[in-house]
Amino acid sequence: MSTDVTEGADDPTDWRSVEPLDLTPILSASLDAFYESGFHGASVREIARRVGVTVPSLYYHHQSKEGLLIALLELSISDLRSRALAANDAGDGDPVQRLTNVIFTIVLQMTNRARLAALEGEARYLGPENWERYRAVRKGVEGLVLDIVHDGNTSGDFDADDPAETTRAILGMCQVIPRWYHAEGVHSPEVVARKYVEIALRMAGATRAPDMPTNSEPTEHAS
């Protein structure tokens, strides 16, 4: 049974650039339907109609409407985790640079793939098994940022009174970006990413400035 999620994704190790995802037709239609109507408001019949396939054909690829949702959510969070790990590695052990890189790539994904990232709010409709799978990967991203803040406190590069709460606050502000960001707005994804890096560093009590990442190629706005 096919569970392919894309017809070709970009390299997550290139964490300074987020390219458009080439979703399969079924997942592209599902993303549109979930974004427009929410998980409960969208129907499998409507998604199948958008794709031009029968409902049984759609179920051949994804066993249920929840299967469509978890495929999109796992695609988003797994790619984000891969990018965050690559960004962290590029920091060469420096907590300030590591946090800078990780927040930069997270915000790039929240802006360039705002509709996909917005599905986070629909994760509450997942069943227990799918929720635990999704939560485990999401916790990996949170754990990475928490480790960076702890390391920065230990090295004297950060002054965060409560690393856990600081981490939740930093990630929380990033997670709401898809609710307000519009590709037609004044600021590009890279500009927003730089602003959020500066805010995150202040929240962590950074004692010095980092080398701000740059995106050498213009980033296209995507799902």
MDAnalysis code that builds the backbone (N, CA, C; Angstrom):
import MDAnalysis as mda
import numpy as np

u = mda.Universe.empty(669, n_residues=223, atom_resindex=np.repeat(np.arange(223), 3), trajectory=True)
u.add_TopologyAttr("name", ["N", "CA", "C"] * 223)
u.add_TopologyAttr("resid", np.arange(1, 224))
u.add_TopologyAttr("resname", ["MET", "SER", "THR", "ASP", "VAL", "THR", "GLU", "GLY", "ALA", "ASP", "ASP", "PRO", "THR", "ASP", "TRP", "ARG", "SER", "VAL", "GLU", "PRO", "LEU", "ASP", "LEU", "THR", "PRO", "ILE", "LEU", "SER", "ALA", "SER", "LEU", "ASP", "ALA", "PHE", "TYR", "GLU", "SER", "GLY", "PHE", "HIS", "GLY", "ALA", "SER", "VAL", "ARG", "GLU", "ILE", "ALA", "ARG", "ARG", "VAL", "GLY", "VAL", "THR", "VAL", "PRO", "SER", "LEU", "TYR", "TYR", "HIS", "HIS", "GLN", "SER", "LYS", "GLU", "GLY", "LEU", "LEU", "ILE", "ALA", "LEU", "LEU", "GLU", "LEU", "SER", "ILE", "SER", "ASP", "LEU", "ARG", "SER", "ARG", "ALA", "LEU", "ALA", "ALA", "ASN", "ASP", "ALA", "GLY", "ASP", "GLY", "ASP", "PRO", "VAL", "GLN", "ARG", "LEU", "THR", "ASN", "VAL", "ILE", "PHE", "THR", "ILE", "VAL", "LEU", "GLN", "MET", "THR", "ASN", "ARG", "ALA", "ARG", "LEU", "ALA", "ALA", "LEU", "GLU", "GLY", "GLU", "ALA", "ARG", "TYR", "LEU", "GLY", "PRO", "GLU", "ASN", "TRP", "GLU", "ARG", "TYR", "ARG", "ALA", "VAL", "ARG", "LYS", "GLY", "VAL", "GLU", "GLY", "LEU", "VAL", "LEU", "ASP", "ILE", "VAL", "HIS", "ASP", "GLY", "ASN", "THR", "SER", "GLY", "ASP", "PHE", "ASP", "ALA", "ASP", "ASP", "PRO", "ALA", "GLU", "THR", "THR", "ARG", "ALA", "ILE", "LEU", "GLY", "MET", "CYS", "GLN", "VAL", "ILE", "PRO", "ARG", "TRP", "TYR", "HIS", "ALA", "GLU", "GLY", "VAL", "HIS", "SER", "PRO", "GLU", "VAL", "VAL", "ALA", "ARG", "LYS", "TYR", "VAL", "GLU", "ILE", "ALA", "LEU", "ARG", "MET", "ALA", "GLY", "ALA", "THR", "ARG", "ALA", "PRO", "ASP", "MET", "PRO", "THR", "ASN", "SER", "GLU", "PRO", "THR", "GLU", "HIS", "ALA", "SER"])
u.atoms.positions = np.array([
    [0.847, -1.189, 0.000],
    [0.000, 0.000, 0.000],
    [0.881, 1.238, 0.000],
    [0.602, 2.191, -0.888],
    [1.433, 3.374, -1.030],
    [1.160, 4.370, 0.080],
    [2.247, 4.909, 0.653],
    [2.111, 5.981, 1.646],
    [3.048, 7.132, 1.308],
    [3.454, 7.239, 0.040],
    [4.357, 8.303, -0.364],
    [3.751, 9.660, -0.013],
    [4.598, 10.567, 0.462],
    [4.091, 11.874, 0.852],
    [4.476, 12.978, -0.118],
    [5.581, 12.808, -0.809],
    [5.971, 13.825, -1.780],
    [6.513, 13.156, -3.017],
    [6.561, 13.957, -4.060],
    [7.142, 13.486, -5.298],
    [8.565, 13.998, -5.442],
    [9.077, 14.607, -4.382],
    [10.429, 15.132, -4.410],
    [10.575, 16.272, -3.429],
    [11.301, 16.068, -2.368],
    [11.486, 17.103, -1.352],
    [12.910, 17.626, -1.429],
    [13.113, 18.837, -0.898],
    [14.450, 19.409, -0.914],
    [15.300, 18.786, 0.176],
    [16.578, 19.102, 0.162],
    [17.534, 18.513, 1.099],
    [17.444, 19.234, 2.437],
    [17.013, 18.566, 3.522],
    [16.877, 19.245, 4.810],
    [18.199, 19.704, 5.403],
    [19.338, 19.149, 4.925],
    [20.619, 19.599, 5.455],
    [20.950, 21.008, 4.965],
    [20.275, 21.470, 3.909],
    [20.438, 22.848, 3.457],
    [19.470, 23.705, 4.269],
    [19.769, 23.847, 5.556],
    [18.822, 24.410, 6.511],
    [18.592, 25.898, 6.340],
    [19.409, 26.578, 5.565],
    [19.237, 28.023, 5.375],
    [18.287, 28.358, 4.226],
    [17.742, 27.345, 3.585],
    [16.837, 27.576, 2.465],
    [15.725, 26.547, 2.497],
    [14.492, 26.979, 2.380],
    [13.340, 26.087, 2.381],
    [12.643, 26.202, 1.034],
    [12.706, 25.140, 0.271],
    [12.103, 25.131, -1.058],
    [10.669, 24.604, -0.994],
    [9.865, 24.892, -2.014],
    [8.495, 24.375, -2.029],
    [8.475, 22.852, -2.033],
    [7.500, 22.285, -1.354],
    [7.308, 20.845, -1.366],
    [6.456, 20.446, -2.561],
    [6.811, 19.356, -3.162],
    [6.032, 18.814, -4.273],
    [5.169, 17.686, -3.715],
    [4.038, 18.049, -3.127],
    [3.162, 17.059, -2.520],
    [2.476, 16.213, -3.581],
    [2.149, 14.984, -3.232],
    [1.343, 14.170, -4.123],
    [-0.017, 14.851, -4.283],
    [-0.732, 14.583, -5.367],
    [-2.035, 15.221, -5.567],
    [-3.002, 14.993, -4.411],
    [-3.004, 13.798, -3.850],
    [-3.917, 13.506, -2.743],
    [-3.576, 14.358, -1.520],
    [-2.300, 14.450, -1.179],
    [-1.918, 15.227, -0.008],
    [-2.069, 16.721, -0.252],
    [-1.837, 17.156, -1.480],
    [-2.040, 18.562, -1.801],
    [-3.502, 18.954, -1.623],
    [-4.402, 18.104, -2.113],
    [-5.834, 18.370, -1.960],
    [-6.246, 18.280, -0.493],
    [-5.658, 17.356, 0.246],
    [-5.966, 17.218, 1.667],
    [-5.526, 18.457, 2.432],
    [-4.331, 18.957, 2.119],
    [-3.842, 20.161, 2.781],
    [-4.787, 21.329, 2.522],
    [-5.221, 21.486, 1.285],
    [-6.153, 22.563, 0.953],
    [-7.445, 22.421, 1.756],
    [-7.979, 21.213, 1.798],
    [-9.254, 20.979, 2.476],
    [-9.131, 21.195, 3.984],
    [-8.072, 20.677, 4.591],
    [-7.882, 20.837, 6.033],
    [-7.648, 22.305, 6.391],
    [-6.901, 23.005, 5.540],
    [-6.610, 24.413, 5.813],
    [-7.871, 25.260, 5.710],
    [-8.705, 24.947, 4.738],
    [-9.923, 25.732, 4.512],
    [-11.035, 25.399, 5.500],
    [-11.185, 24.120, 5.848],
    [-12.350, 23.696, 6.626],
    [-12.017, 23.048, 7.959],
    [-10.727, 22.854, 8.244],
    [-10.362, 22.121, 9.446],
    [-10.532, 20.630, 9.228],
    [-9.963, 19.838, 10.150],
    [-10.017, 18.384, 9.990],
    [-11.452, 17.868, 9.994],
    [-12.251, 18.319, 10.938],
    [-13.618, 17.815, 11.030],
    [-14.484, 18.343, 9.894],
    [-14.225, 19.548, 9.453],
    [-15.050, 20.130, 8.395],
    [-14.768, 19.563, 7.016],
    [-13.580, 19.031, 6.809],
    [-13.216, 18.478, 5.499],
    [-13.738, 17.047, 5.384],
    [-14.170, 16.676, 4.203],
    [-14.672, 15.317, 3.974],
    [-13.774, 14.584, 2.992],
    [-13.669, 13.289, 3.186],
    [-12.875, 12.462, 2.270],
    [-13.469, 12.536, 0.867],
    [-14.781, 12.580, 0.775],
    [-15.430, 12.657, -0.539],
    [-15.016, 13.933, -1.280],
    [-14.949, 15.041, -0.553],
    [-14.552, 16.298, -1.164],
    [-13.089, 16.259, -1.597],
    [-12.250, 15.665, -0.750],
    [-10.832, 15.548, -1.117],
    [-10.684, 14.694, -2.369],
    [-11.389, 13.571, -2.430],
    [-11.330, 12.703, -3.602],
    [-11.819, 13.442, -4.843],
    [-12.860, 14.257, -4.690],
    [-13.384, 15.025, -5.831],
    [-12.339, 16.010, -6.343],
    [-11.637, 16.650, -5.432],
    [-10.602, 17.615, -5.841],
    [-9.488, 16.932, -6.618],
    [-9.154, 15.721, -6.208],
    [-8.066, 14.993, -6.872],
    [-8.540, 14.376, -8.192],
    [-9.836, 14.047, -8.235],
    [-10.372, 13.372, -9.412],
    [-10.237, 11.866, -9.318],
    [-10.329, 11.347, -8.089],
    [-10.269, 9.900, -7.888],
    [-11.493, 9.471, -7.083],
    [-11.711, 8.181, -7.004],
    [-12.800, 7.662, -6.186],
    [-12.352, 7.589, -4.733],
    [-13.321, 7.539, -3.827],
    [-12.991, 7.397, -2.411],
    [-12.220, 6.102, -2.142],
    [-12.642, 4.946, -2.711],
    [-11.850, 3.725, -2.500],
    [-10.412, 3.857, -2.991],
    [-10.221, 4.574, -4.103],
    [-8.866, 4.780, -4.612],
    [-8.045, 5.606, -3.632],
    [-8.675, 6.615, -3.052],
    [-7.970, 7.438, -2.064],
    [-7.602, 6.604, -0.841],
    [-8.530, 5.755, -0.411],
    [-8.273, 4.915, 0.754],
    [-7.196, 3.860, 0.468],
    [-6.949, 3.565, -0.782],
    [-5.881, 2.621, -1.122],
    [-4.524, 3.215, -0.724],
    [-4.396, 4.511, -0.891],
    [-3.133, 5.180, -0.572],
    [-3.043, 5.575, 0.902],
    [-4.158, 5.990, 1.475],
    [-4.194, 6.417, 2.881],
    [-5.474, 5.840, 3.475],
    [-5.348, 5.079, 4.525],
    [-6.452, 4.251, 4.999],
    [-7.640, 5.025, 5.555],
    [-7.452, 6.287, 5.912],
    [-8.526, 7.048, 6.532],
    [-8.230, 8.538, 6.403],
    [-9.197, 9.351, 6.802],
    [-8.958, 10.799, 6.817],
    [-7.850, 11.132, 7.819],
    [-7.841, 10.417, 8.932],
    [-6.754, 10.620, 9.899],
    [-5.414, 10.242, 9.289],
    [-5.409, 9.240, 8.417],
    [-4.181, 8.852, 7.740],
    [-3.630, 9.974, 6.879],
    [-4.525, 10.731, 6.260],
    [-4.100, 11.890, 5.470],
    [-3.491, 12.958, 6.379],
    [-4.142, 13.181, 7.510],
    [-3.653, 14.207, 8.436],
    [-2.288, 13.836, 9.007],
    [-2.128, 12.592, 9.466],
    [-0.849, 12.213, 10.066],
    [0.266, 12.210, 9.024],
    [-0.060, 11.889, 7.768],
    [0.964, 11.935, 6.717],
    [1.487, 13.350, 6.542],
    [0.584, 14.331, 6.535],
    [1.004, 15.724, 6.393],
    [1.760, 16.215, 7.627],
    [1.243, 15.872, 8.803],
    [1.893, 16.307, 10.035],
    [3.289, 15.702, 10.183],
    [3.418, 14.425, 9.877],
    [4.728, 13.778, 10.000],
    [5.712, 14.328, 8.976],
    [5.217, 14.622, 7.790],
    [6.077, 15.237, 6.788],
    [6.629, 16.558, 7.312],
    [5.760, 17.372, 7.872],
    [6.160, 18.690, 8.351],
    [7.135, 18.597, 9.525],
    [6.786, 17.825, 10.556],
    [7.609, 17.801, 11.763],
    [8.914, 17.031, 11.547],
    [8.896, 15.997, 10.710],
    [10.131, 15.246, 10.444],
    [11.124, 16.095, 9.665],
    [10.619, 16.854, 8.698],
    [11.495, 17.729, 7.933],
    [12.046, 18.837, 8.821],
    [11.190, 19.369, 9.700],
    [11.643, 20.411, 10.619],
    [12.732, 19.872, 11.545],
    [12.549, 18.664, 12.057],
    [13.548, 18.082, 12.953],
    [14.871, 17.880, 12.219],
    [14.823, 17.393, 10.986],
    [16.056, 17.188, 10.213],
    [16.779, 18.507, 9.984],
    [16.021, 19.554, 9.672],
    [16.622, 20.869, 9.454],
    [17.215, 21.423, 10.747],
    [16.486, 21.237, 11.848],
    [16.970, 21.744, 13.124],
    [18.270, 21.053, 13.541],
    [18.346, 19.743, 13.324],
    [19.571, 19.016, 13.664],
    [20.744, 19.485, 12.804],
    [20.490, 19.699, 11.510],
    [21.556, 20.179, 10.624],
    [21.995, 21.583, 11.025],
    [21.031, 22.433, 11.388],
    [21.353, 23.794, 11.812],
    [22.159, 23.786, 13.099],
    [21.791, 22.903, 14.021],
    [22.525, 22.782, 15.277],
    [23.962, 22.332, 15.021],
    [24.138, 21.355, 14.160],
    [25.485, 20.867, 13.849],
    [26.344, 21.972, 13.243],
    [25.716, 22.847, 12.452],
    [26.459, 23.927, 11.804],
    [26.914, 24.989, 12.800],
    [26.399, 24.914, 14.028],
    [26.812, 25.874, 15.051],
    [28.146, 25.571, 15.691],
    [28.751, 24.433, 15.334],
    [30.097, 24.072, 15.812],
    [30.239, 24.135, 17.331],
    [29.195, 23.726, 18.045],
    [29.289, 23.641, 19.496],
    [29.086, 24.941, 20.237],
    [28.905, 26.042, 19.536],
    [28.703, 27.342, 20.169],
    [27.211, 27.521, 20.452],
    [26.793, 27.595, 21.724],
    [25.365, 27.676, 22.034],
    [24.651, 28.861, 21.380],
    [25.308, 30.010, 21.326],
    [24.682, 31.184, 20.716],
    [24.430, 30.952, 19.232],
    [25.427, 30.407, 18.547],
    [25.261, 30.157, 17.122],
    [24.283, 29.014, 16.875],
    [24.314, 28.010, 17.737],
    [23.384, 26.881, 17.582],
    [21.936, 27.341, 17.709],
    [21.648, 28.137, 18.741],
    [20.281, 28.628, 18.916],
    [19.890, 29.535, 17.747],
    [20.814, 30.368, 17.317],
    [20.558, 31.240, 16.166],
    [20.172, 30.429, 14.939],
    [20.974, 29.425, 14.633],
    [20.728, 28.621, 13.437],
    [19.405, 27.863, 13.525],
    [19.142, 27.275, 14.687],
    [17.935, 26.455, 14.841],
    [16.675, 27.309, 14.737],
    [16.651, 28.444, 15.412],
    [15.468, 29.301, 15.330],
    [15.319, 29.864, 13.925],
    [16.412, 30.188, 13.289],
    [16.367, 30.698, 11.916],
    [15.684, 29.695, 10.993],
    [16.073, 28.434, 11.057],
    [15.493, 27.442, 10.155],
    [14.053, 27.105, 10.535],
    [13.736, 27.122, 11.837],
    [12.357, 26.886, 12.253],
    [11.442, 27.970, 11.690],
    [11.866, 29.227, 11.805],
    [11.024, 30.324, 11.319],
    [10.919, 30.305, 9.798],
    [11.987, 29.930, 9.116],
    [11.891, 29.802, 7.655],
    [10.802, 28.801, 7.278],
    [10.722, 27.716, 8.032],
    [9.707, 26.709, 7.713],
    [8.310, 27.209, 8.085],
    [8.191, 27.908, 9.203],
    [6.889, 28.435, 9.623],
    [6.339, 29.457, 8.639],
    [7.218, 30.159, 7.932],
    [6.773, 31.185, 6.985],
    [6.615, 30.628, 5.574],
    [7.625, 29.920, 5.094],
    [7.571, 29.399, 3.733],
    [6.539, 28.281, 3.553],
    [6.263, 27.569, 4.635],
    [5.281, 26.481, 4.585],
    [4.197, 26.736, 5.627],
    [3.688, 27.948, 5.638],
    [2.761, 28.373, 6.684],
    [1.497, 27.514, 6.726],
    [0.949, 27.168, 5.577],
    [-0.289, 26.371, 5.573],
    [-0.040, 24.977, 6.135],
    [1.084, 24.391, 5.775],
    [1.417, 23.069, 6.303],
    [1.697, 23.150, 7.800],
    [2.436, 24.164, 8.211],
    [2.756, 24.320, 9.626],
    [1.504, 24.597, 10.454],
    [0.510, 25.240, 9.858],
    [-0.720, 25.566, 10.577],
    [-1.513, 24.325, 10.966],
    [-1.231, 23.195, 10.329],
    [-1.937, 21.957, 10.667],
    [-1.616, 21.462, 12.078],
    [-0.602, 22.043, 12.698],
    [-0.258, 21.686, 14.080],
    [-1.498, 21.723, 14.971],
    [-2.350, 22.706, 14.728],
    [-3.544, 22.842, 15.547],
    [-4.533, 21.702, 15.376],
    [-4.439, 20.967, 14.264],
    [-5.350, 19.853, 14.019],
    [-4.829, 18.541, 14.611],
    [-3.616, 18.555, 15.156],
    [-3.028, 17.325, 15.703],
    [-3.843, 16.780, 16.867],
    [-4.653, 17.632, 17.487],
    [-5.466, 17.173, 18.621],
    [-6.510, 16.140, 18.207],
    [-6.755, 16.017, 16.911],
    [-7.738, 15.052, 16.434],
    [-7.131, 13.690, 16.114],
    [-5.842, 13.547, 16.317],
    [-5.196, 12.263, 16.067],
    [-5.576, 11.252, 17.145],
    [-5.662, 9.987, 16.752],
    [-5.862, 8.931, 17.729],
    [-4.609, 8.730, 18.552],
    [-4.691, 7.966, 19.637],
    [-3.552, 7.810, 20.572],
    [-2.259, 7.356, 19.902],
    [-2.332, 6.368, 19.018],
    [-1.105, 5.847, 18.406],
    [-0.448, 6.887, 17.510],
    [-1.240, 7.516, 16.649],
    [-0.679, 8.534, 15.764],
    [-0.206, 9.745, 16.550],
    [-0.934, 10.097, 17.598],
    [-0.522, 11.235, 18.419],
    [0.837, 10.985, 19.051],
    [1.059, 9.798, 19.577],
    [2.335, 9.485, 20.213],
    [3.477, 9.512, 19.202],
    [3.226, 9.019, 17.985],
    [4.256, 9.073, 16.939],
    [4.622, 10.513, 16.620],
    [3.605, 11.331, 16.463],
    [3.839, 12.731, 16.134],
    [4.507, 13.463, 17.296],
    [4.009, 13.216, 18.497],
    [4.529, 13.889, 19.682],
    [5.995, 13.561, 19.918],
    [6.393, 12.332, 19.641],
    [7.785, 11.921, 19.875],
    [8.754, 12.740, 19.032],
    [8.386, 12.975, 17.779],
    [9.266, 13.765, 16.907],
    [9.247, 15.225, 17.332],
    [8.065, 15.727, 17.671],
    [7.956, 17.120, 18.100],
    [8.762, 17.359, 19.376],
    [8.713, 16.386, 20.308],
    [9.488, 16.514, 21.535],
    [10.983, 16.523, 21.242],
    [11.387, 15.860, 20.146],
    [12.793, 15.875, 19.770],
    [13.275, 17.270, 19.439],
    [12.437, 18.055, 18.782],
    [12.790, 19.440, 18.462],
    [12.868, 20.259, 19.738],
    [11.881, 20.083, 20.616],
    [11.878, 20.810, 21.886],
    [13.103, 20.433, 22.723],
    [13.440, 19.151, 22.744],
    [14.598, 18.707, 23.509],
    [15.898, 19.282, 22.985],
    [15.988, 19.427, 21.667],
    [17.190, 20.007, 21.070],
    [17.374, 21.444, 21.532],
    [16.314, 22.237, 21.472],
    [16.411, 23.637, 21.888],
    [16.704, 23.725, 23.382],
    [16.080, 22.870, 24.173],
    [16.338, 22.874, 25.617],
    [17.801, 22.558, 25.910],
    [18.361, 21.593, 25.194],
    [19.782, 21.261, 25.378],
    [20.670, 22.463, 25.062],
    [20.321, 23.187, 24.018],
    [21.121, 24.361, 23.635],
    [21.078, 25.409, 24.737],
    [19.872, 25.668, 25.270],
    [19.737, 26.676, 26.326],
    [20.504, 26.240, 27.576],
    [20.393, 24.961, 27.948],
    [21.156, 24.451, 29.081],
    [22.659, 24.630, 28.850],
    [23.133, 24.270, 27.665],
    [24.559, 24.394, 27.359],
    [25.010, 25.848, 27.439],
    [24.154, 26.746, 26.957],
    [24.499, 28.168, 27.012],
    [24.569, 28.686, 28.434],
    [23.667, 28.212, 29.285],
    [23.726, 28.599, 30.695],
    [25.023, 28.124, 31.338],
    [25.388, 26.879, 31.022],
    [26.605, 26.292, 31.607],
    [27.857, 27.036, 31.160],
    [27.883, 27.434, 29.891],
    [29.070, 28.109, 29.351],
    [29.112, 29.594, 29.667],
    [28.006, 30.131, 30.177],
    [27.943, 31.562, 30.463],
    [27.508, 32.397, 29.274],
    [27.133, 31.738, 28.164],
    [26.678, 32.467, 26.978],
    [25.214, 32.888, 27.086],
    [24.438, 32.197, 27.943],
    [23.043, 32.542, 28.194],
    [22.842, 32.790, 29.685],
    [21.773, 33.488, 29.990],
    [21.395, 33.708, 31.380],
    [19.885, 33.510, 31.486],
    [19.462, 32.261, 31.341],
    [18.042, 31.914, 31.397],
    [17.719, 31.366, 32.779],
    [16.838, 32.040, 33.507],
    [16.490, 31.604, 34.860],
    [15.857, 30.222, 34.862],
    [15.015, 29.954, 33.864],
    [14.309, 28.673, 33.777],
    [14.423, 28.172, 32.338],
    [15.432, 27.350, 32.039],
    [15.644, 26.900, 30.659],
    [14.428, 26.227, 30.036],
    [13.695, 25.429, 30.809],
    [12.533, 24.727, 30.256],
    [11.446, 25.704, 29.831],
    [11.133, 26.666, 30.694],
    [10.105, 27.650, 30.355],
    [10.573, 28.564, 29.230],
    [11.848, 28.894, 29.232],
    [12.402, 29.712, 28.155],
    [12.267, 28.999, 26.820],
    [12.568, 27.712, 26.822],
    [12.443, 26.912, 25.598],
    [11.004, 26.879, 25.112],
    [10.063, 26.653, 26.028],
    [8.654, 26.615, 25.640],
    [8.200, 27.964, 25.089],
    [8.680, 29.044, 25.700],
    [8.301, 30.380, 25.229],
    [8.853, 30.652, 23.831],
    [10.095, 30.271, 23.601],
    [10.718, 30.489, 22.294],
    [9.985, 29.706, 21.213],
    [9.751, 28.427, 21.463],
    [9.070, 27.602, 20.462],
    [7.610, 28.007, 20.315],
    [6.996, 28.441, 21.409],
    [5.609, 28.876, 21.338],
    [5.432, 30.068, 20.422],
    [6.348, 31.024, 20.485],
    [6.210, 32.191, 19.613],
    [6.433, 31.818, 18.148],
    [7.260, 30.815, 17.923],
    [7.488, 30.363, 16.544],
    [6.265, 29.626, 15.995],
    [5.610, 28.860, 16.856],
    [4.489, 28.041, 16.409],
    [3.279, 28.859, 15.980],
    [3.147, 30.084, 16.469],
    [1.988, 30.892, 16.088],
    [2.218, 31.689, 14.809],
    [3.423, 31.666, 14.273],
    [3.710, 32.425, 13.051],
    [2.743, 32.090, 11.915],
    [2.440, 30.803, 11.659],
    [1.530, 30.499, 10.540],
    [0.142, 31.121, 10.668],
    [-0.243, 31.538, 11.874],
    [-1.566, 32.139, 12.060],
    [-1.646, 33.543, 11.490],
    [-0.497, 34.229, 11.403],
    [-0.544, 35.620, 10.943],
    [0.297, 35.884, 9.700],
    [1.242, 34.996, 9.383],
    [2.149, 35.298, 8.282],
    [1.460, 35.130, 6.931],
    [1.683, 36.089, 6.054],
    [1.171, 36.023, 4.688],
    [2.312, 36.323, 3.727],
    [2.407, 35.520, 2.665],
    [3.499, 35.676, 1.705],
    [3.468, 37.053, 1.049],
    [2.274, 37.672, 1.000],
    [2.145, 38.973, 0.358],
    [2.491, 40.116, 1.303],
    [2.893, 39.804, 2.515],
    [3.178, 40.825, 3.513],
    [4.464, 41.590, 3.235],
    [4.777, 42.493, 4.159],
    [5.925, 43.386, 3.981],
    [7.248, 42.641, 4.107],
    [7.340, 41.710, 5.063],
    [8.613, 41.071, 5.367],
    [8.747, 39.703, 4.706],
    [9.934, 39.446, 4.182],
    [10.236, 38.142, 3.601],
    [10.454, 37.133, 4.724],
    [10.420, 35.824, 4.411],
    [10.708, 34.824, 5.439],
    [12.050, 35.039, 6.131],
    [13.061, 35.428, 5.376],
    [14.377, 35.616, 5.988],
    [14.376, 36.790, 6.961],
    [13.682, 37.862, 6.625],
    [13.610, 39.014, 7.523],
    [12.901, 38.624, 8.818],
    [11.791, 37.889, 8.701],
    [11.069, 37.434, 9.892],
    [11.968, 36.520, 10.728],
    [12.708, 35.629, 10.063],
    [13.593, 34.711, 10.777],
    [14.655, 35.471, 11.569],
    [15.223, 36.496, 10.987],
    [16.242, 37.281, 11.694],
    [15.646, 37.983, 12.917],
    [14.450, 38.528, 12.751],
    [13.803, 39.206, 13.868],
    [13.531, 38.231, 15.014],
    [13.058, 37.044, 14.674],
    [12.734, 36.063, 15.712],
    [13.989, 35.500, 16.369],
    [15.072, 35.403, 15.626],
    [16.345, 34.996, 16.235],
    [16.748, 36.008, 17.301],
    [16.648, 37.288, 16.982],
    [17.020, 38.330, 17.941],
    [16.152, 38.256, 19.195],
    [14.844, 38.019, 19.009],
    [13.945, 37.904, 20.158],
    [14.307, 36.678, 20.999],
    [14.565, 35.556, 20.331],
    [14.906, 34.320, 21.045],
    [16.184, 34.481, 21.852],
    [17.167, 35.148, 21.284],
    [18.429, 35.352, 22.004],
    [18.221, 36.231, 23.232],
    [17.357, 37.238, 23.115],
    [17.064, 38.070, 24.287],
    [16.338, 37.259, 25.351],
    [15.424, 36.399, 24.930],
    [14.695, 35.567, 25.886],
    [15.633, 34.631, 26.632],
    [16.652, 34.148, 25.926],
    [17.614, 33.236, 26.552],
    [18.690, 33.979, 27.338],
    [18.705, 35.304, 27.240],
    [19.708, 36.091, 27.958],
    [21.091, 35.978, 27.344],
    [21.155, 35.959, 26.014],
    [22.448, 35.830, 25.334],
    [23.365, 36.985, 25.693],
    [24.623, 36.676, 25.911],
    [25.591, 37.692, 26.332],
    [26.383, 38.276, 25.168],
    [26.163, 37.751, 23.971],
    [26.868, 38.281, 22.795],
    [26.054, 37.985, 21.542],
    [26.426, 38.668, 20.475],
    [25.700, 38.527, 19.215],
    [26.280, 37.373, 18.395],
    [25.460, 36.729, 17.583],
    [25.932, 35.628, 16.735],
    [26.274, 36.125, 15.335],
    [26.750, 35.210, 14.515],
    [26.823, 35.446, 13.076],
    [25.458, 35.078, 12.514],
    [24.751, 36.070, 11.966],
    [23.408, 35.807, 11.484],
    [23.456, 35.028, 10.172],
    [22.717, 33.927, 10.086],
    [22.698, 33.157, 8.831],
    [22.136, 33.991, 7.689],
    [22.538, 33.646, 6.497],
    [21.986, 34.293, 5.308],
    [21.480, 33.231, 4.360],
    [20.448, 33.581, 3.650],
    [19.884, 32.701, 2.635],
    [20.357, 33.219, 1.293],
    [21.280, 32.499, 0.674],
    [21.919, 32.996, -0.537],
    [20.972, 33.072, -1.723],
    [19.904, 32.269, -1.716],
    [18.964, 32.274, -2.829],
    [17.607, 32.721, -2.336],
    [16.861, 33.476, -3.156],
    [15.518, 33.868, -2.745],
    [14.669, 32.652, -2.455],
    [13.927, 32.699, -1.358],
    [13.095, 31.566, -0.978],
    [11.686, 31.756, -1.486],
    [11.128, 30.734, -2.130],
    [9.779, 30.816, -2.645],
    [8.785, 30.516, -1.537],
    [7.643, 31.195, -1.595],
    [6.595, 30.927, -0.633],
    [5.884, 29.650, -1.055],
    [5.655, 28.757, -0.101],
    [5.105, 27.439, -0.433],
    [4.043, 27.042, 0.554],
    [3.649, 25.758, 0.451],
    [2.586, 25.256, 1.305],
    [2.959, 25.342, 2.768],
])
